[in-house]
Every structure is written in structure tokens, then in C-alpha cells.
Amino acid sequence: ARKKAKEGDYDMDLDEKRRHPPKDTSPKIKKLLPTQSNDAPETSAIMDTGTSFLLGDPNSIKLISRIIGADFRTGDMSCAHLSDLKSFWISLGGFKFEIAPEHYVYRDPVKKTCSSAWVPSYDSPFWVLGDSFLRAYYAVFDMKDKKVGLAPINMPLRHF
């Protein structure tokens, strides 16, 4: 028998059904521009602060890799034309969110190499929006109501 987890334990006795939100409560990616057409099927997404990358279905990642000039298998790409790269936009819950090149390309200043944060996921039905996405947004996770709130980090602050 498995020992019951208690508050403060890492996994809190989570099982696979509880780890990812149910499909009907997870945010839906309706569009991933410029790669998907307006009639693209909805795809469920999860936001994960423990994941560094942007994980998605292999066919979409292969297309994105081709657009940005990255090797699909390794993620390696030239640093020479980073200023020519465009932002990707996703639609979540009717709102558009930008994924700018500085968020989806990792630069290693020591090795002078670049690599893509877009990574194929072969074992998840969800897209995983990791730190590459989340570093551009304030994220509030409402576990009780199973909602996520997002606001751009560069949004002006209002003082009350």
C-alpha cells in the first residue's frame, strides 16, 4: 500500500488523473499563428512552471522549427538571424498571447549557440506552456475554481 502523502510532501499523493486538469477545464489553444489556420482544431494546454520549454504535437513543432530555421530533432539553430524572427501568437480563452523570439530562443553566450524552446511531445495530449511562455506573463493559478489568470509582465502597474 502506498503511504498517504501529507501537506508539504512533493507529490501530495497526486495520481495521473489529478495531475493534469480535466480536458474541459484546461485552457484551449484555438490558434497558433502563423502556423495554424483559423479552422485549426482546439488543443488543450497546461501551464507548467516546472517545464522550461514549449511542448507540442510533433507535426506542429516540425512546422514551427522549419519556420524559425531550427533543427527539428535537436532544436539547434543559427544565432545570425534572430532579429528576423517573428512572434507567435496563441489564443487562449478568447485572448491572444504573444510568444516573442526572445522567449522561444535560448542563447548560450559562452558557446555562442542558439536553440529553440519548441520541443515535440510524443506522450502528452496537452500542449505544455513552460517557462519560455510564462516568463512573459504574471500567472495566477486558482486551484479551487480551476482557472489561470495571465497578464503581460510589461503591462504598466497601477497603484491603489
DSSP file (Angstrom, degrees, kcal/mol; ACC not computed):
  #  RESIDUE AA STRUCTURE BP1 BP2  ACC     N-H-->O    O-->H-N    N-H-->O    O-->H-N    TCO  KAPPA ALPHA  PHI   PSI    X-CA   Y-CA   Z-CA
    1    1 A A              0   0    0      0, 0.0     2,-0.3     0, 0.0     3,-0.0   0.000 360.0 360.0 360.0 144.4    0.0    0.0    0.0
    2    2 A R        -     0   0    0      1,-0.1     2,-0.2    11,-0.0     3,-0.0  -0.619 360.0-113.0 -82.3 135.8    1.2    3.5   -0.8
    3    3 A K        -     0   0    0     -2,-0.3     2,-0.2     1,-0.1    -1,-0.1  -0.474  35.6-111.0 -67.6 133.6    1.9    5.8    2.1
    4    4 A K        -     0   0    0     -2,-0.2    -1,-0.1     1,-0.1     2,-0.1  -0.486  32.8-128.0 -68.4 128.8   -0.6    8.6    2.3
    5    5 A A        -     0   0    0     -2,-0.2     2,-0.3     6,-0.1    -1,-0.1  -0.391  22.3-154.2 -74.6 154.7    1.1   11.9    1.5
    6    6 A K    >   -     0   0    0     -2,-0.1     3,-2.6     1,-0.1     6,-0.3  -0.847  37.1 -66.8-125.5 165.3    0.7   14.9    3.8
    7    7 A E  T 3  S+     0   0    0     -2,-0.3     3,-0.1     1,-0.3    -1,-0.1  -0.220 122.8  31.4 -50.8 133.1    0.9   18.6    3.3
    8    8 A G  T 3  S+     0   0    0      1,-0.4    -1,-0.3     2,-0.1     2,-0.1   0.115  87.6 122.5 100.4 -20.5    4.4   19.6    2.4
    9    9 A D    <   -     0   0    0     -3,-2.6    -1,-0.4     1,-0.1     3,-0.0  -0.436  69.9-121.1 -69.5 151.9    5.2   16.4    0.5
   10   10 A Y  S    S+     0   0    0      1,-0.2    -1,-0.1    -3,-0.1    -2,-0.1   0.920 105.5  31.7 -62.8 -46.6    6.2   16.9   -3.1
   11   11 A D  S >  S-     0   0    0      1,-0.0     3,-2.2     2,-0.0    -1,-0.2   0.591  84.1-147.7 -95.2  -7.5    3.6   14.9   -4.8
   12   12 A M  T 3   -     0   0    0      1,-0.3    -5,-0.1    -6,-0.3    -2,-0.1   0.795  68.7 -67.3  47.2  32.1    0.7   15.4   -2.4
   13   13 A D  T 3  S+     0   0    0      1,-0.2    -1,-0.3    -7,-0.1     2,-0.2   0.825  85.8 172.2  60.7  34.6   -0.5   11.9   -3.3
   14   14 A L    <   -     0   0    0     -3,-2.2     2,-0.3     4,-0.1    -1,-0.2  -0.497  16.2-162.2 -75.3 141.5   -1.3   13.0   -6.9
   15   15 A D    >>  -     0   0    0     -2,-0.2     4,-1.9     1,-0.0     3,-1.0  -0.724  38.2 -94.8-112.9 173.1   -2.3   10.5   -9.4
   16   16 A E  H 3> S+     0   0    0      1,-0.3     4,-1.1    -2,-0.3    -2,-0.0   0.837 122.4  55.9 -58.8 -35.4   -2.3   11.0  -13.2
   17   17 A K  H 34 S+     0   0    0      1,-0.2    -1,-0.3     2,-0.2    -3,-0.0   0.812 115.7  37.7 -68.2 -27.7   -6.0   11.9  -13.3
   18   18 A R  H <4 S+     0   0    0     -3,-1.0    -1,-0.2     1,-0.1    -2,-0.2   0.679 103.0  70.8 -95.8 -19.0   -5.5   14.7  -10.8
   19   19 A R  H  < S+     0   0    0     -4,-1.9    -2,-0.2     2,-0.1    -3,-0.1   0.941 102.6  41.0 -66.3 -46.8   -2.1   15.9  -12.0
   20   20 A H  S  < S-     0   0    0     -4,-1.1     3,-0.1     1,-0.1    -1,-0.0  -0.817  98.9-108.3 -99.6 140.4   -3.4   17.5  -15.3
   21   21 A P        -     0   0    0      0, 0.0     5,-0.1     0, 0.0    -3,-0.1  -0.311  47.0 -88.8 -62.4 151.0   -6.6   19.4  -15.2
   22   22 A P    >>  -     0   0    0      0, 0.0     3,-2.0     0, 0.0     4,-1.1  -0.238  42.3-107.3 -56.7 152.3   -9.5   17.6  -16.9
   23   23 A K  T 34 S+     0   0    0      1,-0.3     3,-0.4     2,-0.2    22,-0.1   0.833 117.1  55.2 -53.8 -38.1   -9.8   18.4  -20.6
   24   24 A D  T 34 S+     0   0    0      1,-0.2    -1,-0.3    20,-0.1     4,-0.1   0.614 112.3  41.9 -77.8  -9.0  -12.9   20.6  -20.1
   25   25 A T  T <4 S+     0   0    0     -3,-2.0    -1,-0.2     2,-0.1    -2,-0.2   0.508  92.8  95.0-110.9  -6.9  -11.2   22.9  -17.6
   26   26 A S  S  < S-     0   0    0     -4,-1.1    20,-0.1    -3,-0.4   121,-0.0  -0.578  88.6 -95.8 -82.5 148.4   -7.8   23.2  -19.2
   27   27 A P        -     0   0    0      0, 0.0    18,-2.5     0, 0.0     2,-0.5  -0.277  39.4-133.4 -59.7 148.9   -7.2   26.3  -21.4
   28   28 A K  E     -A   44   0A   0     16,-0.2     2,-0.8    -4,-0.1    65,-0.7  -0.894   0.8-141.4-107.3 132.5   -7.7   25.6  -25.0
   29   29 A I  E     +AB  43  92A   0     14,-4.2    14,-1.6    -2,-0.5    63,-0.2  -0.840  25.1 173.6 -87.7 112.1   -5.3   26.7  -27.7
   30   30 A K  E     +     0   0A   0     61,-2.4     2,-0.4    -2,-0.8    -1,-0.2   0.822  65.0  12.4 -89.2 -33.4   -7.6   27.8  -30.5
   31   31 A K  E     -     0   0A   0     60,-0.5    60,-1.5    12,-0.1     2,-0.4  -0.997  49.9-167.7-143.5 144.4   -4.9   29.2  -32.8
   32   32 A L  E >>  - B   0  90A   0     -2,-0.4     4,-2.2    58,-0.2     3,-0.6  -0.881  41.8-125.6-129.3 100.2   -1.1   29.2  -33.0
   33   33 A L  E 34 S+ B   0  89A   0     56,-2.9    56,-1.7    -2,-0.4     4,-0.1  -0.700  79.7  15.5 -95.3 144.6   -0.2   31.8  -35.5
   34   34 A P  T 34 S+     0   0    0      0, 0.0    -1,-0.3     0, 0.0    54,-0.1  -0.936 128.0  50.7 -91.6  15.4    1.5   31.9  -38.0
   35   35 A T  T <4 S+     0   0    0     -3,-0.6     2,-0.4     2,-0.1    -2,-0.2   0.749 100.2  58.0 -91.7 -22.1    1.4   28.1  -38.2
   36   36 A Q  S  < S-     0   0    0     -4,-2.2     2,-0.1     4,-0.0    -1,-0.0  -0.848  74.4-127.4-113.9 146.1   -2.3   27.2  -37.9
   37   37 A S    >   -     0   0    0     -2,-0.4     3,-1.6     1,-0.1    -5,-0.2  -0.283  36.3 -98.8 -78.3 170.7   -5.3   28.2  -40.0
   38   38 A N  T 3  S+     0   0    0      1,-0.3    -1,-0.1    -7,-0.1    -2,-0.0   0.740 122.6  55.3 -63.9 -22.9   -8.4   29.7  -38.5
   39   39 A D  T 3  S+     0   0    0      2,-0.0    -1,-0.3     3,-0.0     3,-0.1   0.133  77.1 136.8 -98.7  22.6  -10.2   26.4  -38.6
   40   40 A A    <   -     0   0    0     -3,-1.6     3,-0.1   -10,-0.2    -4,-0.0  -0.387  61.6-104.4 -65.7 144.1   -7.5   24.6  -36.6
   41   41 A P        -     0   0    0      0, 0.0    -1,-0.1     0, 0.0     2,-0.1  -0.347  39.1 -99.0 -68.4 150.8   -8.9   22.2  -34.0
   42   42 A E        -     0   0    0     -3,-0.1     2,-0.4   -14,-0.1   -12,-0.2  -0.407  38.1-161.4 -66.1 146.2   -8.8   23.2  -30.4
   43   43 A T  E     -A   29   0A   0    -14,-1.6   -14,-4.2    -2,-0.1     2,-0.1  -0.998  17.0-122.1-130.4 134.4   -5.9   21.8  -28.4
   44   44 A S  E     -A   28   0A   0     -2,-0.4    83,-2.5    81,-0.4     2,-0.3  -0.452  30.6-166.6 -73.8 149.4   -5.8   21.6  -24.6
   45   45 A A  E     -d  127   0B   0    -18,-2.5     2,-0.4    81,-0.2    83,-0.2  -0.975  11.9-161.4-135.7 149.1   -2.9   23.3  -22.9
   46   46 A I  E     -d  128   0B   0     81,-2.5    83,-3.1    -2,-0.3     2,-0.5  -0.955  16.6-136.4-124.3 151.9   -1.4   23.2  -19.4
   47   47 A M  E     -d  129   0B   0     -2,-0.4     2,-0.5    81,-0.2    83,-0.2  -0.933  24.8-176.2-107.7 128.5    0.9   25.8  -17.9
   48   48 A D    >   -     0   0    0     81,-1.6     3,-1.4    -2,-0.5    83,-0.3  -0.944  24.3-168.2-135.7 111.3    3.8   24.3  -16.0
   49   49 A T  T 3  S+     0   0    0     -2,-0.5    -1,-0.1     1,-0.3    82,-0.1   0.611  92.0  62.8 -71.6 -10.9    6.4   26.3  -14.1
   50   50 A G  T 3  S+     0   0    0     80,-0.0     2,-0.5     2,-0.0    -1,-0.3   0.402  91.6  76.7 -92.6   1.9    8.5   23.1  -13.8
   51   51 A T    <   -     0   0    0     -3,-1.4    80,-3.3     1,-0.1    81,-0.2  -0.950  59.8-164.9-114.4 131.1    8.9   22.8  -17.6
   52   52 A S        +     0   0    0     -2,-0.5    80,-1.1    78,-0.3    -1,-0.1   0.775  66.7  56.2 -81.2 -26.9   11.4   25.1  -19.4
   53   53 A F  S    S-     0   0    0     78,-0.2    77,-1.7    79,-0.1     2,-0.6  -0.210  82.9-106.6-105.0-175.5   10.2   24.6  -22.9
   54   54 A L  E     -fE 118 129B   0     63,-2.9    65,-2.7    75,-0.2     2,-0.4  -0.946  40.6-165.3-112.3 104.0    7.1   24.8  -25.1
   55   55 A L  E     +fE 119 128B   0     73,-2.2    73,-2.3    -2,-0.6     2,-0.3  -0.771  19.3 148.1 -99.4 135.5    6.0   21.3  -25.8
   56   56 A G  E     -f  120   0B   0     63,-1.8    65,-2.9    -2,-0.4    71,-0.1  -0.897  51.9 -54.3-151.9-179.8    3.5   20.4  -28.5
   57   57 A D     >  -     0   0    0     -2,-0.3     4,-2.3    63,-0.2     3,-0.4  -0.343  52.9-119.4 -64.6 143.2    2.5   17.8  -31.0
   58   58 A P  H  > S+     0   0    0      0, 0.0     4,-2.4     0, 0.0     5,-0.2   0.817 109.1  55.4 -56.4 -37.0    5.3   16.8  -33.3
   59   59 A N  H  > S+     0   0    0      2,-0.2     4,-1.7     1,-0.2     5,-0.1   0.926 111.6  43.2 -64.9 -43.2    3.7   17.9  -36.5
   60   60 A S  H  > S+     0   0    0     -3,-0.4     4,-2.7     2,-0.2    -1,-0.2   0.910 114.5  50.3 -66.7 -41.9    3.2   21.4  -35.3
   61   61 A I  H  X S+     0   0    0     -4,-2.3     4,-2.8     1,-0.2    -2,-0.2   0.872 107.6  54.3 -65.7 -36.0    6.7   21.6  -33.8
   62   62 A K  H  X S+     0   0    0     -4,-2.4     4,-1.9    -5,-0.2    -1,-0.2   0.918 111.0  45.7 -62.3 -42.5    8.2   20.3  -37.1
   63   63 A L  H  X S+     0   0    0     -4,-1.7     4,-2.2     2,-0.2    -2,-0.2   0.921 113.2  48.8 -66.4 -44.9    6.4   23.2  -38.9
   64   64 A I  H  X S+     0   0    0     -4,-2.7     4,-2.3     1,-0.2     5,-0.2   0.921 109.8  53.0 -60.5 -43.8    7.5   25.8  -36.3
   65   65 A S  H  X>S+     0   0    0     -4,-2.8     5,-2.6     1,-0.2     4,-1.0   0.897 109.0  49.2 -59.1 -41.2   11.1   24.5  -36.5
   66   66 A R  H  <5S+     0   0    0     -4,-1.9     3,-0.3     3,-0.2    -1,-0.2   0.912 110.2  51.3 -64.9 -41.8   11.0   24.9  -40.2
   67   67 A I  H  <5S+     0   0    0     -4,-2.2    -2,-0.2     1,-0.2    -1,-0.2   0.897 117.4  37.6 -62.4 -41.9    9.7   28.5  -40.0
   68   68 A I  H  <5S-     0   0    0     -4,-2.3    -1,-0.2    -5,-0.1    -2,-0.2   0.495 113.2-113.6 -93.0  -2.9   12.3   29.6  -37.5
   69   69 A G  T  <5 +     0   0    0     -4,-1.0     9,-0.5    -3,-0.3     2,-0.3   0.799  65.6 143.9  79.6  29.0   15.2   27.6  -39.0
   70   70 A A  B   < -G   77   0C   0     -5,-2.6     2,-0.5    -6,-0.2    -1,-0.3  -0.736  58.6-107.7-100.9 150.3   15.7   25.2  -36.2
   71   71 A D     >  -     0   0    0      5,-3.0     4,-2.8    -2,-0.3    45,-0.2  -0.649  26.9-143.2 -72.5 124.5   16.7   21.6  -36.4
   72   72 A F  T  4 S+     0   0    0     -2,-0.5    -1,-0.2     1,-0.2    -9,-0.0   0.868  95.0  42.9 -60.0 -39.4   13.6   19.6  -35.5
   73   73 A R  T  4 S+     0   0    0      1,-0.1    -1,-0.2    46,-0.1    -2,-0.0   0.867 130.2  20.7 -79.0 -37.5   15.4   16.8  -33.7
   74   74 A T  T  4 S-     0   0    0      2,-0.1    -2,-0.2    45,-0.0    -1,-0.1   0.691  89.0-131.0-106.1 -22.5   18.0   18.9  -31.7
   75   75 A G     <  +     0   0    0     -4,-2.8    41,-2.7     1,-0.3    -3,-0.1   0.341  55.1 149.0  83.9  -7.0   16.5   22.4  -31.6
   76   76 A D  E     + H   0 115C   0     39,-0.2    -5,-3.0    -6,-0.1     2,-0.3  -0.299  17.4 165.9 -62.2 142.7   19.8   23.8  -32.8
   77   77 A M  E     -GH  70 114C   0     37,-2.1    37,-0.9    -7,-0.2    -7,-0.2  -0.985  39.0 -90.7-154.2 160.6   19.6   27.0  -34.8
   78   78 A S        -     0   0    0     -9,-0.5     3,-0.3    -2,-0.3    35,-0.1  -0.454  18.6-154.5 -72.9 143.5   21.7   29.8  -36.1
   79   79 A C  S >  S+     0   0    0     33,-0.2     3,-1.1     1,-0.2    -1,-0.1   0.501  78.1  89.1 -89.7  -6.2   22.0   32.9  -34.0
   80   80 A A  T 3  S+     0   0    0      1,-0.3     3,-0.2     2,-0.1    -1,-0.2   0.779  93.1  33.8 -66.8 -29.8   22.8   35.0  -37.1
   81   81 A H  T >  S+     0   0    0     -3,-0.3     3,-1.5     1,-0.2     4,-0.5  -0.023  72.6 123.8-120.0  31.3   19.2   36.0  -38.0
   82   82 A L  G X  S+     0   0    0     -3,-1.1     3,-1.3     1,-0.3    -1,-0.2   0.853  72.4  60.8 -61.2 -33.9   17.5   36.3  -34.6
   83   83 A S  G 3  S+     0   0    0      1,-0.3    -1,-0.3    -3,-0.2    -2,-0.1   0.697 100.0  57.4 -68.1 -16.3   16.4   39.8  -35.4
   84   84 A D  G <  S+     0   0    0     -3,-1.5    -1,-0.3     2,-0.1    -2,-0.2   0.594  83.6 106.8 -87.1 -11.6   14.4   38.5  -38.4
   85   85 A L    <   -     0   0    0     -3,-1.3     2,-0.2    -4,-0.5   -17,-0.1  -0.369  60.0-143.4 -71.6 147.5   12.3   36.1  -36.3
   86   86 A K        -     0   0    0     14,-0.1     2,-0.1     1,-0.1    -1,-0.1  -0.668  18.8-101.4-106.2 161.7    8.7   36.9  -35.7
   87   87 A S        -     0   0    0     -2,-0.2     2,-0.4    13,-0.1    13,-0.2  -0.473  27.2-136.9 -75.9 151.9    6.5   36.4  -32.7
   88   88 A F  E     - C   0  99A   0     11,-2.4    11,-3.4    -2,-0.1     2,-0.4  -0.850  16.8-153.3-102.7 149.2    4.0   33.6  -32.4
   89   89 A W  E     -BC  33  98A   0    -56,-1.7   -56,-2.9    -2,-0.4     2,-0.4  -0.980   8.1-168.0-125.0 135.6    0.5   34.3  -31.1
   90   90 A I  E     -BC  32  97A   0      7,-2.6     7,-2.9    -2,-0.4     2,-0.6  -0.923  16.6-136.6-120.3 151.3   -1.8   31.9  -29.3
   91   91 A S  E     + C   0  96A   0    -60,-1.5   -61,-2.4    -2,-0.4     2,-0.5  -0.931  25.9 174.7-107.8 118.3   -5.4   32.3  -28.5
   92   92 A L  E >  S-BC  29  95A   0      3,-3.0     3,-2.2    -2,-0.6   -63,-0.1  -0.988  71.3 -16.6-124.8 122.0   -6.3   31.1  -25.0
   93   93 A G  T 3  S-     0   0    0    -65,-0.7    -1,-0.1    -2,-0.5     3,-0.1   0.804 128.6 -52.6  57.4  30.3   -9.8   31.6  -23.7
   94   94 A G  T 3  S+     0   0    0      1,-0.3     2,-0.4     0, 0.0    -1,-0.3   0.453 118.3 107.7  85.5   0.4  -10.5   34.2  -26.3
   95   95 A F  E <   -C   92   0A   0     -3,-2.2    -3,-3.0     2,-0.0     2,-0.4  -0.874  65.4-129.8-112.0 145.8   -7.4   36.2  -25.5
   96   96 A K  E     -C   91   0A   0     -2,-0.4     2,-0.4    -5,-0.2    -5,-0.2  -0.786  21.7-168.7 -96.1 136.3   -4.3   36.5  -27.7
   97   97 A F  E     -C   90   0A   0     -7,-2.9    -7,-2.6    -2,-0.4     2,-0.3  -0.985  14.7-133.6-126.9 134.5   -0.9   35.9  -26.0
   98   98 A E  E     -C   89   0A   0     -2,-0.4     2,-0.5    -9,-0.2    -9,-0.2  -0.651  11.1-166.4 -89.2 138.7    2.5   36.6  -27.6
   99   99 A I  E     -C   88   0A   0    -11,-3.4   -11,-2.4    -2,-0.3    34,-0.1  -0.900  24.2-160.3-118.4  98.0    5.4   34.3  -27.6
  100  100 A A    >>  -     0   0    0     -2,-0.5     3,-2.3   -13,-0.2     4,-1.4  -0.353  29.3-108.0 -80.2 156.9    8.3   36.5  -28.7
  101  101 A P  H 3> S+     0   0    0      0, 0.0     4,-1.4     0, 0.0     3,-0.2   0.852 118.4  61.3 -53.0 -37.6   11.6   35.3  -30.2
  102  102 A E  H 34 S+     0   0    0      1,-0.2     5,-0.1     2,-0.2   -15,-0.0   0.688 109.0  44.7 -66.2 -13.9   13.4   36.2  -27.0
  103  103 A H  H <4 S+     0   0    0     -3,-2.3    -1,-0.2     1,-0.1    32,-0.1   0.708 116.9  41.3 -98.6 -25.1   11.2   33.8  -25.2
  104  104 A Y  H  < S+     0   0    0     -4,-1.4    13,-2.9    -3,-0.2    14,-0.4   0.401 106.7  67.7-105.1   4.2   11.3   30.8  -27.6
  105  105 A V  E  <  -I  116   0C   0     -4,-1.4     2,-0.5    11,-0.2    11,-0.2  -0.989  67.2-153.3-122.8 128.4   15.1   31.0  -28.5
  106  106 A Y  E     -I  115   0C   0      9,-3.2     9,-2.1    -2,-0.4     2,-0.5  -0.867  10.5-159.2 -97.6 128.9   17.7   30.2  -25.9
  107  107 A R  E     -I  114   0C   0     -2,-0.5     7,-0.2     7,-0.2     3,-0.1  -0.927   7.5-157.3-109.4 130.0   21.1   31.9  -26.4
  108  108 A D  E  >> -I  113   0C   0      5,-3.0     4,-1.9    -2,-0.5     5,-1.2  -0.897   6.0-169.2-102.9 103.6   24.3   30.5  -24.9
  109  109 A P  T  45S+     0   0    0      0, 0.0    -1,-0.1     0, 0.0     5,-0.0   0.766  83.8  51.5 -67.7 -24.5   26.6   33.5  -24.7
  110  110 A V  T  45S+     0   0    0      1,-0.2    -2,-0.0    -3,-0.1    -3,-0.0   0.953 121.6  29.5 -75.7 -51.3   29.6   31.3  -23.8
  111  111 A K  T  45S-     0   0    0      2,-0.1    -1,-0.2     1,-0.0     3,-0.1   0.619 100.9-133.7 -82.3 -12.5   29.2   28.7  -26.6
  112  112 A K  T  <5 +     0   0    0     -4,-1.9     2,-0.3     1,-0.2   -33,-0.2   0.910  61.1 130.9  56.8  45.2   27.7   31.4  -28.9
  113  113 A T  E   < - I   0 108C   0     -5,-1.2    -5,-3.0   -35,-0.1     2,-0.3  -0.843  44.4-150.4-122.8 161.6   24.9   28.9  -29.9
  114  114 A C  E     -HI  77 107C   0    -37,-0.9   -37,-2.1    -2,-0.3     2,-0.3  -0.957  11.2-175.7-129.9 150.7   21.2   29.2  -30.1
  115  115 A S  E     -HI  76 106C   0     -9,-2.1    -9,-3.2    -2,-0.3   -39,-0.2  -0.992  26.9-109.5-145.9 153.5   18.4   26.6  -29.7
  116  116 A S  E     - I   0 105C   0    -41,-2.7   -11,-0.2    -2,-0.3   -12,-0.1  -0.541   7.4-151.5 -82.8 143.1   14.7   26.5  -30.0
  117  117 A A  S    S+     0   0    0    -13,-2.9   -63,-2.9    -2,-0.2     2,-0.6   0.499  71.8 102.8 -87.7  -5.9   12.4   26.2  -27.0
  118  118 A W  E     +f   54   0B   0    -14,-0.4   -63,-0.2   -65,-0.2    -2,-0.1  -0.708  53.4 176.9 -80.1 117.1    9.8   24.5  -29.2
  119  119 A V  E     -f   55   0B   0    -65,-2.7   -63,-1.8    -2,-0.6     2,-0.2  -0.973  29.4-118.9-128.3 133.7   10.0   20.8  -28.4
  120  120 A P  E     -f   56   0B   0      0, 0.0     2,-0.5     0, 0.0   -63,-0.2  -0.475  21.8-155.0 -71.2 141.3    8.0   17.9  -29.7
  121  121 A S        +     0   0    0    -65,-2.9     3,-0.1    -2,-0.2   -60,-0.1  -0.974  15.0 178.3-118.1 120.1    6.0   15.9  -27.1
  122  122 A Y  S    S+     0   0    0     -2,-0.5    -1,-0.1     1,-0.1   -65,-0.1   0.546  77.6  42.8 -96.6  -8.8    5.2   12.3  -28.1
  123  123 A D  S    S+     0   0    0      3,-0.1    -1,-0.1     1,-0.0     3,-0.0   0.252  94.8  79.4-126.3  14.5    3.4   11.2  -24.9
  124  124 A S        -     0   0    0     -3,-0.1    -3,-0.1     2,-0.1     4,-0.1  -0.981  54.4-156.2-127.2 134.8    1.1   14.1  -23.9
  125  125 A P  S    S+     0   0    0      0, 0.0   -81,-0.4     0, 0.0     2,-0.3   0.566  80.6  74.0 -78.2  -6.7   -2.3   15.0  -25.3
  126  126 A F  S    S-     0   0    0    -83,-0.1     2,-0.4   -70,-0.1   -81,-0.2  -0.704  82.0-124.0-103.2 152.6   -1.7   18.6  -24.0
  127  127 A W  E     -d   45   0B   0    -83,-2.5   -81,-2.5    -2,-0.3     2,-0.6  -0.760  30.7-142.6 -80.0 144.6    0.5   21.4  -25.2
  128  128 A V  E     -dE  46  55B   0    -73,-2.3   -73,-2.2    -2,-0.4     2,-1.0  -0.957   9.8-161.3-115.8 116.7    2.7   22.4  -22.3
  129  129 A L  E     +dE  47  54B   0    -83,-3.1   -81,-1.6    -2,-0.6   -75,-0.2  -0.825  26.0 173.4 -97.5  98.7    3.4   26.1  -21.9
  130  130 A G    >>  -     0   0    0    -77,-1.7     4,-2.6    -2,-1.0     3,-1.6   0.127  52.3 -54.4 -90.6-155.8    6.5   26.2  -19.7
  131  131 A D  H 3> S+     0   0    0    -80,-3.3     4,-2.3   -83,-0.3   -79,-0.2   0.764 126.1  69.3 -59.3 -28.3    8.8   28.9  -18.6
  132  132 A S  H 34 S+     0   0    0    -80,-1.1    -1,-0.3   -81,-0.2   -79,-0.1   0.860 114.7  28.8 -58.8 -34.1    9.5   30.0  -22.1
  133  133 A F  H X4 S+     0   0    0     -3,-1.6     3,-1.6   -80,-0.2    -2,-0.2   0.880 119.9  53.6 -87.0 -48.3    5.9   31.2  -22.2
  134  134 A L  H >< S+     0   0    0     -4,-2.6     3,-1.7     1,-0.3    -3,-0.2   0.714  91.3  72.7 -68.0 -22.1    5.4   32.0  -18.5
  135  135 A R  T 3< S+     0   0    0     -4,-2.3    -1,-0.3     1,-0.3    -3,-0.1   0.684  97.5  52.4 -67.5 -13.3    8.4   34.3  -18.2
  136  136 A A  T <  S+     0   0    0     -3,-1.6    17,-2.4    -5,-0.2    18,-0.4   0.462 110.6  52.4 -96.0  -2.9    6.5   36.9  -20.2
  137  137 A Y  E <  S-J  152   0D   0     -3,-1.7     2,-0.5    15,-0.3    -1,-0.0  -0.966  74.8-124.3-137.5 146.9    3.4   36.8  -18.0
  138  138 A Y  E     -J  151   0D   0     13,-3.5    13,-1.7    -2,-0.3     2,-0.4  -0.786  38.5-159.9 -78.9 131.9    2.2   37.1  -14.5
  139  139 A A  E     -J  150   0D   0     -2,-0.5     2,-0.5    11,-0.2    11,-0.2  -0.969  14.8-168.8-122.4 131.8    0.3   33.9  -13.8
  140  140 A V  E     -J  149   0D   0      9,-2.5     9,-2.8    -2,-0.4     2,-0.7  -0.979  10.8-155.3-118.5 119.9   -2.3   33.4  -11.1
  141  141 A F  E     -J  148   0D   0     -2,-0.5     2,-1.0     7,-0.2     7,-0.2  -0.859   4.3-166.1-100.1 112.5   -3.3   29.8  -10.5
  142  142 A D  E  >> +J  147   0D   0      5,-3.0     5,-2.1    -2,-0.7     4,-0.7  -0.808   9.8 177.5 -97.9  93.2   -6.8   29.5   -8.9
  143  143 A M  T  45S+     0   0    0     -2,-1.0     3,-0.2     3,-0.2    -1,-0.2   0.837  74.4  57.9 -69.0 -33.7   -6.8   25.8   -7.9
  144  144 A K  T  45S+     0   0    0      1,-0.2    -1,-0.2    -3,-0.1    -2,-0.1   0.947 119.9  27.2 -63.0 -49.0  -10.2   26.0   -6.3
  145  145 A D  T  45S-     0   0    0      2,-0.1    -1,-0.2     0, 0.0    -2,-0.2   0.350 106.9-122.3 -96.8   6.1  -12.0   27.2   -9.4
  146  146 A K  T  <5 +     0   0    0     -4,-0.7     2,-0.3     1,-0.2    -3,-0.2   0.934  65.9 133.1  53.2  53.9   -9.6   25.5  -11.8
  147  147 A K  E   < -J  142   0D   0     -5,-2.1    -5,-3.0  -121,-0.0     2,-0.4  -0.931  45.1-151.9-131.4 155.7   -8.7   28.8  -13.6
  148  148 A V  E     -J  141   0D   0     -2,-0.3     2,-0.4    -7,-0.2    -7,-0.2  -0.998   8.9-157.7-126.7 130.2   -5.5   30.5  -14.6
  149  149 A G  E     -J  140   0D   0     -9,-2.8    -9,-2.5    -2,-0.4     2,-0.4  -0.900  11.5-170.4-106.0 137.7   -5.2   34.3  -14.9
  150  150 A L  E     +J  139   0D   0     -2,-0.4   -11,-0.2   -11,-0.2   -13,-0.0  -0.978  10.9 172.3-129.4 140.5   -2.5   35.8  -17.1
  151  151 A A  E     -J  138   0D   0    -13,-1.7   -13,-3.5    -2,-0.4    -2,-0.0  -0.989  40.4-102.0-142.9 139.4   -1.3   39.4  -17.5
  152  152 A P  E >   -J  137   0D   0      0, 0.0     3,-1.3     0, 0.0   -15,-0.3  -0.317  22.8-136.5 -60.9 139.9    1.7   40.7  -19.5
  153  153 A I  T 3  S+     0   0    0    -17,-2.4   -16,-0.1     1,-0.3   -17,-0.1   0.849 103.7  57.5 -65.3 -34.1    4.7   41.5  -17.4
  154  154 A N  T 3  S+     0   0    0    -18,-0.4    -1,-0.3     2,-0.1     3,-0.1   0.369  78.9 120.1 -81.5   8.2    5.4   44.7  -19.3
  155  155 A M  S <  S-     0   0    0     -3,-1.3    -4,-0.0     1,-0.1     0, 0.0  -0.524  77.0-101.8 -70.2 135.7    1.9   45.9  -18.5
  156  156 A P        -     0   0    0      0, 0.0     2,-0.3     0, 0.0    -1,-0.1  -0.314  36.9-121.9 -60.7 139.6    2.0   49.2  -16.6
  157  157 A L        -     0   0    0     -3,-0.1     2,-0.5     1,-0.0    -3,-0.0  -0.599  18.4-148.6 -82.1 142.1    1.4   48.8  -12.9
  158  158 A R        -     0   0    0     -2,-0.3     2,-0.4     2,-0.0    -1,-0.0  -0.935   8.1-145.7-109.1 134.1   -1.4   50.7  -11.2
  159  159 A H              0   0    0     -2,-0.5    -2,-0.0     1,-0.1     0, 0.0  -0.839 360.0 360.0-100.4 135.7   -1.1   51.8   -7.7
  160  160 A F              0   0    0     -2,-0.4    -1,-0.1     0, 0.0    -2,-0.0   0.396 360.0 360.0-107.0 360.0   -4.1   51.8   -5.5
